[in-house]
Amino acid sequence: MTSSQLSPSGTQMSARRFWIILVVIMSVALGVRVVNLAMTQWDHAPTGDARFYHESANLLADGHGYIDPFRYLEGYPDQTERVEFEHFGIPITVEVPPGIEQPTMSHPPLWPIILAGAKLVGLGTSNEQRLLGTLLGVLGVGLIGLVGRKLYGDQVGLLAAGLGAVYGFLVLNDSSLMSESLVVVFVPIATLVAVRWWRSPSWRLAALLGVLTGIGGLLRPELIMYAPFVLLGAFLVRRAPWRRLVLDTLVVAVISGAVLAPWVLRNMTVFEKPMTLSQTGTTLAQTNCDATYFGDKLGYWELFCGGVVPASSSEAIPDESVRDVLRRDQAISYAKAHSMRLVTVAVPVRVLRMFNLFGPIQTAKYDVVVEGRSLRASEFSLVEYYVIASAAIVGAIIAKRRRLDLFVVALWPLLVAIVAALGFGNNRYRVTCEPALLWLAALAIYAAFGRFRAAKRNRLSATTQNTAINVSS
């Protein structure tokens, strides 16, 4: 891969024309997202993760700290949380009124912090915060266009932005009140810095990668892996002298560690058991059980596999870290007992489900229940996804043949596959790699259009020559 050939045809347009078209595309993206929000989410209260983000952000803005909003607002009314077992196995009922202020780390803090900031400036309702998500989604579309331009040329950048403006799975995410809108802003920025470092390694760009790695860890756990994978690839292909690579790796590690340090130190001190970036036990328990290894939710997750909290009284309710350790141990024990099934069936199906190669309609129906999405909108988005993903495969082949930047772009689907293998597959978690799919799909479309124009010119040239021969004869 080289940086000497960035456009498939080598043609560029004026900067003014590029920006005018990009602003038009972003305007279309805004219109599509606002209409979708008004039609699908406006009258619905947030649930699940969306409600967690909304309520935790508002509590944070009100000065309660980053606490579990469900425990504060509801206490322990959920049957799966209040029917517990003593060591004799006798069921007891544990009911605790609202007002519990337990620290949480069930989700990284960056998105709740941004939503808390929104509340402080007057955007405190769920719909106002959804509107913020749509605006971030539009910004993400613009960044997809700008980075696509840097990767493969002006036309490819605009095509990628145009696809992103109407791509259903991005549109649906942007009205969900969840962190995916911010992910679509983060991924193009991280890709641009990684591409620039890959082309010409320097400690300054490594420092930016370190900052972004830390920020990524505060947004989504898997984002912390991107820069290390870029650096590992550089070592494998000897992208720069060893000394340069080692120095830049140290710079990334130190700066990312500094960015993450306040969050990690907080988690090491406020919980009963030391924690680092985020809790994983509940997710592991919900994805390693009979329902997700053998049942209808193969490769997905099951809420009730998380089990109950082993409290013995209202005064002895373990905090999130203890619950996390118990559920993680439960998940590991189950995975060990079914290791062959995990390796040969569960993990492959998780990855296939993530990329809609297993149970796509079933996954879309789960999105209706879990995410509150419209089944018809999900099915339409699924058709779009298949077209874009197919074109992206062609685009990757073109980028490889033309020695365009590919490695740093292809890392995003790899990270998503790892997330699926360790957890489960669904449409929302695939957002991390969807800007990459849009860039590669746009490259394929532009290359196909270029071949079509070249073939048309050749036919016209041949027709002109034949006409000239006939006239002269």
C-alpha positions in Angstrom: 0.0 0.0 0.0 1.3 3.4 -0.9 0.1 6.9 -0.7 1.1 7.8 -4.2 -2.2 6.8 -5.8 -5.2 7.9 -3.7 -7.9 8.2 -6.4 -8.9 5.3 -8.6 -8.8 7.6 -11.7 -6.4 10.3 -10.4 -9.1 13.0 -11.0 -9.9 15.6 -8.4 -12.6 18.3 -8.2 -12.2 21.8 -6.8 -12.4 22.1 -3.0 -15.3 24.5 -3.3 -17.4 22.1 -5.3 -16.5 19.2 -3.0 -17.6 21.2 0.1 -20.9 22.3 -1.6 -21.8 18.8 -2.5 -20.8 17.5 0.9 -23.0 20.1 2.7 -25.9 19.1 0.5 -25.4 15.4 1.4 -25.2 16.3 5.1 -28.5 18.3 4.7 -30.1 15.2 3.2 -28.7 13.1 6.1 -30.2 15.5 8.6 -33.6 15.4 6.9 -33.7 11.6 6.8 -32.7 11.3 10.4 -35.2 13.9 11.7 -38.0 12.2 9.8 -37.0 8.8 11.1 -36.9 10.2 14.7 -40.3 11.8 14.4 -41.9 8.7 12.9 -40.3 6.0 15.0 -39.0 7.2 18.4 -40.6 10.6 19.3 -43.5 9.1 21.3 -41.5 6.3 22.8 -39.8 6.4 26.2 -36.2 5.0 26.1 -35.7 1.5 27.3 -32.7 -0.8 28.0 -29.3 0.7 27.3 -30.9 3.9 25.9 -32.6 4.4 29.2 -29.4 3.7 31.1 -27.6 6.4 29.1 -30.4 8.9 29.5 -31.0 8.5 33.2 -27.3 8.1 34.2 -26.5 11.3 32.3 -29.2 13.2 34.1 -28.2 11.9 37.5 -24.6 12.8 36.7 -25.7 16.3 35.7 -27.6 16.6 39.0 -24.5 15.9 41.0 -25.1 12.2 42.0 -22.0 11.0 40.2 -21.8 8.1 37.8 -24.2 5.7 39.5 -26.5 2.9 38.5 -29.7 4.7 37.5 -32.0 1.7 37.8 -31.0 1.1 41.4 -31.4 4.8 42.2 -34.8 5.1 40.5 -36.3 1.7 41.2 -34.4 0.0 44.0 -34.6 -3.7 43.6 -38.1 -4.4 42.2 -37.1 -6.7 39.4 -37.9 -10.4 40.1 -34.6 -11.6 38.8 -32.8 -9.2 41.3 -34.9 -9.6 44.4 -35.5 -13.4 44.7 -32.3 -14.6 46.1 -30.9 -17.7 47.8 -29.3 -18.1 51.2 -26.5 -20.7 51.6 -29.2 -23.3 52.5 -30.9 -22.8 49.2 -34.0 -21.3 50.7 -35.5 -18.5 48.5 -35.9 -15.2 50.2 -37.3 -11.9 48.9 -35.0 -8.8 49.0 -36.9 -5.6 48.3 -35.1 -2.2 48.5 -36.8 1.1 47.9 -35.4 3.7 45.4 -32.5 5.9 46.3 -29.6 3.4 46.2 -26.5 5.2 45.0 -24.3 2.4 43.8 -21.4 3.3 41.4 -21.5 1.8 38.0 -19.2 0.9 35.2 -21.6 -1.2 33.1 -21.1 1.3 30.2 -18.0 3.4 29.6 -18.6 7.0 30.7 -17.9 9.2 27.6 -21.4 9.1 26.1 -23.2 9.7 29.5 -20.8 12.6 30.2 -21.7 14.2 26.8 -25.4 13.7 27.5 -24.9 15.2 31.0 -23.3 18.2 29.4 -26.3 18.5 27.1 -28.6 18.5 30.1 -26.6 21.3 31.7 -27.2 23.5 28.6 -30.9 22.6 28.6 -31.2 19.4 26.6 -32.4 17.1 29.3 -35.4 15.3 27.8 -35.0 12.0 25.9 -36.1 13.6 22.6 -33.7 16.5 23.0 -30.9 14.1 23.5 -32.0 12.0 20.6 -31.8 15.1 18.5 -28.2 15.5 19.7 -27.6 12.0 18.4 -29.0 12.8 15.0 -26.7 15.9 14.8 -23.7 13.7 15.7 -24.8 11.2 13.1 -24.9 14.0 10.4 -21.4 15.1 11.6 -20.4 11.4 11.2 -21.6 11.4 7.6 -19.6 14.5 6.9 -16.5 13.0 8.4 -17.0 9.8 6.4 -17.0 12.0 3.3 -13.8 13.9 4.3 -11.9 10.8 5.3 -13.0 8.9 2.2 -11.6 11.8 0.2 -8.3 11.5 1.9 -8.3 7.7 1.4 -9.4 7.3 -2.2 -10.2 10.7 -3.7 -12.9 13.3 -3.9 -15.6 11.4 -5.7 -15.2 8.3 -3.5 -15.5 10.5 -0.4 -18.7 12.0 -1.7 -20.1 8.7 -2.7 -19.3 7.3 0.8 -21.0 10.2 2.4 -24.0 9.9 0.1 -24.4 6.2 1.0 -24.0 7.0 4.7 -26.7 9.7 4.5 -29.4 7.2 3.7 -27.9 3.9 5.0 -30.6 2.5 7.3 -28.5 1.0 10.0 -26.8 4.4 10.6 -30.1 6.2 10.5 -31.7 3.9 13.0 -28.7 4.2 15.4 -28.8 7.9 15.3 -32.3 8.2 16.8 -31.6 5.5 19.5 -30.1 7.7 22.2 -27.1 5.4 22.4 -23.4 5.8 21.8 -23.3 4.6 18.2 -23.8 8.1 16.9 -20.5 9.1 18.6 -18.8 6.0 17.3 -19.5 7.1 13.7 -17.8 10.4 14.6 -14.8 8.6 16.2 -14.0 6.0 13.6 -13.3 8.3 10.7 -11.1 10.5 12.9 -9.1 7.5 14.2 -8.8 6.1 10.7 -7.5 9.4 9.3 -4.8 9.6 12.0 -3.9 6.0 11.5 -3.6 6.4 7.8 -1.3 9.4 8.1 0.8 7.6 10.6 0.9 4.5 8.4 2.1 6.5 5.5 4.7 8.5 7.5 5.2 7.4 11.1 6.1 10.1 13.6 5.8 10.6 17.3 3.3 13.5 16.9 0.9 11.2 15.0 1.6 8.5 17.5 0.6 10.9 20.3 -2.7 11.6 18.5 -3.2 7.8 18.2 -2.6 7.6 21.9 -5.2 10.3 22.7 -7.7 8.6 20.4 -7.0 5.2 22.0 -7.8 6.6 25.4 -10.9 8.3 24.2 -12.0 5.2 22.4 -11.7 3.2 25.6 -14.0 5.7 27.3 -16.5 5.3 24.5 -16.5 1.6 23.5 -14.2 -1.1 24.9 -13.3 -2.5 21.5 -12.0 0.8 20.2 -9.0 0.6 22.5 -7.7 -2.3 20.3 -7.5 -0.3 17.0 -4.2 1.5 17.5 -2.4 -1.6 18.9 -3.5 -3.5 15.8 -2.2 -0.8 13.6 1.1 -0.8 15.4 1.3 -4.6 15.3 0.7 -4.6 11.5 3.5 -2.0 11.1 5.9 -4.3 13.0 4.9 -7.3 10.9 5.5 -5.6 7.6 8.4 -3.5 8.9 6.6 -0.3 8.0 9.4 1.8 9.5 12.7 1.2 11.3 12.4 -0.8 14.5 13.5 2.1 16.7 10.8 4.4 15.2 8.1 1.7 15.7 9.2 1.0 19.3 9.3 4.7 20.2 5.8 5.3 18.7 4.4 2.3 20.4 5.7 3.6 23.8 4.2 7.0 23.0 0.8 5.5 22.2 0.9 3.4 25.4 1.9 6.2 27.7 -0.6 8.8 26.4 -3.5 6.4 26.1 -2.8 5.2 29.6 -2.8 8.8 30.8 -6.2 9.5 29.2 -7.6 6.4 30.8 -6.0 6.7 34.2 -8.7 8.8 35.9 -11.4 6.3 34.9 -9.4 3.2 35.8 -8.3 4.7 39.2 -11.9 5.5 39.9 -12.9 1.9 39.2 -10.1 0.5 41.2 -11.1 2.4 44.3 -14.9 2.8 44.4 -15.9 -0.8 44.0 -15.5 -3.6 46.5 -13.4 -5.6 44.0 -10.9 -3.8 41.8 -12.2 -3.2 38.2 -10.5 -1.6 35.2 -12.4 -0.4 32.1 -15.9 -1.9 32.2 -17.9 -4.8 33.6 -18.0 -7.9 31.4 -19.5 -10.5 33.6 -23.1 -9.9 32.8 -22.6 -9.9 29.1 -20.5 -13.1 29.3 -23.2 -14.8 31.5 -25.9 -13.7 29.1 -24.0 -15.1 26.1 -22.7 -18.3 27.5 -25.7 -20.4 28.4 -28.0 -23.1 26.9 -30.1 -20.5 25.1 -27.2 -19.0 23.2 -25.4 -22.3 22.6 -28.3 -24.6 21.7 -31.5 -22.6 21.6 -33.2 -20.1 19.4 -30.8 -17.4 20.5 -27.7 -19.2 19.2 -25.0 -16.6 18.7 -27.1 -13.9 20.4 -27.8 -13.1 24.1 -30.4 -14.0 26.7 -31.3 -11.6 29.5 -32.3 -14.3 32.0 -29.0 -16.1 31.7 -27.5 -13.5 33.9 -29.0 -15.2 36.9 -29.8 -13.7 40.3 -27.7 -11.6 42.7 -26.8 -13.8 45.7 -27.9 -11.3 48.3 -29.1 -12.5 51.7 -30.8 -9.3 52.9 -31.5 -5.8 51.8 -28.3 -4.8 53.7 -26.1 -7.3 52.0 -26.7 -6.5 48.3 -23.3 -6.8 46.5 -22.1 -4.0 44.4 -21.6 -4.1 40.7 -18.1 -5.4 40.9 -19.1 -8.4 43.1 -22.0 -9.2 40.8 -19.6 -8.9 37.8 -17.1 -11.4 39.2 -19.9 -13.9 40.1 -21.4 -13.7 36.7 -18.0 -13.9 34.9 -17.2 -17.0 36.9 -20.5 -18.5 36.0 -19.9 -17.8 32.3 -16.3 -19.2 32.3 -17.5 -22.3 34.0 -20.2 -22.8 31.4 -17.9 -22.1 28.5 -15.3 -24.6 29.9 -18.0 -27.3 30.3 -19.1 -26.7 26.7 -15.8 -25.8 25.1 -16.2 -27.9 22.0 -19.6 -26.3 21.3 -18.2 -22.9 22.0 -15.4 -23.3 19.4 -17.2 -25.2 16.7 -20.7 -23.6 16.9 -21.2 -20.7 19.2 -18.3 -18.5 18.1 -18.7 -19.0 14.4 -22.4 -18.3 14.6 -21.8 -15.2 16.6 -19.5 -13.8 13.9 -21.9 -14.9 11.1 -24.8 -13.3 13.0 -22.9 -10.0 13.4 -22.5 -9.8 9.6 -26.1 -11.0 8.9 -24.9 -14.3 7.5 -26.9 -16.2 10.0 -30.5 -15.6 11.0 -30.8 -12.1 9.6 -34.6 -11.8 9.9 -34.4 -13.3 13.3 -31.8 -10.7 14.4 -34.0 -8.0 12.9 -36.9 -9.2 15.0 -34.8 -9.2 18.1 -34.0 -5.6 17.3 -37.7 -4.8 17.4 -37.9 -6.1 21.0 -34.5 -5.0 22.3 -33.9 -1.8 20.4 -37.5 -0.7 19.8 -36.9 -0.6 16.0 -39.5 -1.0 13.2 -39.2 -4.4 11.6 -40.0 -2.9 8.2 -37.2 -0.4 8.6 -34.8 -3.1 9.8 -35.6 -5.3 6.8 -35.1 -2.4 4.4 -31.8 -1.6 6.1 -30.8 -5.2 5.7 -31.2 -5.0 2.0 -29.0 -1.9 1.9 -26.5 -3.6 4.1 -26.2 -6.6 1.7 -25.6 -4.3 -1.3 -23.0 -2.2 0.6 -21.2 -5.2 2.1 -21.0 -6.9 -1.3 -19.6 -3.8 -2.9 -17.2 -3.4 0.0 -15.7 -6.8 -0.8 -15.1 -5.7 -4.4 -13.7 -2.4 -3.1 -11.2 -4.2 -0.9 -10.0 -6.2 -3.9 -9.6 -3.0 -5.9 -7.7 -1.2 -3.1 -5.4 -4.2 -2.9 -4.7 -4.4 -6.6 -4.2 -0.6 -6.9 -2.0 -0.5 -3.8 -4.3 2.0 -2.0 -4.6 2.2 1.7 -6.4 -0.9 2.9 -4.9 -2.3 6.1 -6.0 0.4 8.4 -9.5 0.4 6.9 -9.9 -3.4 7.0 -9.0 -3.5 10.7 -12.4 -2.2 11.6 -14.3 -5.3 10.3 -11.7 -7.4 12.1 -12.3 -5.7 15.4 -16.1 -6.2 15.0 -15.5 -9.9 14.3 -13.5 -10.1 17.5 -16.3 -8.4 19.4 -18.8 -10.9 18.1 -16.5 -13.9 18.9 -16.1 -12.7 22.5 -19.7 -11.7 23.0 -22.5 -11.9 20.4 -23.7 -10.6 17.1 -26.3 -7.9 16.4 -26.8 -5.0 14.1 -26.0 -2.2 16.5 -22.6 -3.4 17.4 -21.5 -3.6 13.8 -21.5 0.2 13.6 -17.8 0.3 14.4 -16.9 -1.1 10.9 -19.7 0.5 8.8 -17.7 3.6 7.8 -15.1 1.2 6.5 -17.7 -0.7 4.5 -19.0 2.6 3.1 -15.5 3.7 2.0 -14.8 0.4 0.2 -18.2 0.2 -1.3 -17.9 3.8 -2.7 -14.5 2.9 -4.1 -16.1 -0.1 -5.9 -19.0 1.9 -7.2 -16.7 4.7 -8.5 -14.3 2.2 -10.1 -17.3 0.5 -11.8 -18.5 3.8 -13.1 -15.0 4.6 -14.4 -14.9 1.4 -16.3 -18.4 2.0 -17.7 -17.3 5.5 -18.9 -14.1 4.1 -20.4 -16.0 1.4 -22.3 -18.5 4.0 -23.5 -15.6 6.2 -24.8 -14.1 3.2 -26.5 -17.4 2.4 -28.3 -17.8 6.0 -29.4 -14.2 6.1 -30.6 -14.7 2.9 -32.5 -17.9 4.2 -34.0 -16.2 7.4 -35.1 -13.3 5.5 -36.7 -15.7 3.2 -38.6 -17.7 6.2 -39.8 -14.5 7.9 -41.0 -13.5 4.8 -42.9 -16.8 4.4 -44.6 -16.9 8.1 -45.7 -13.4 8.0 -47.1 -14.0 4.8 -48.9 
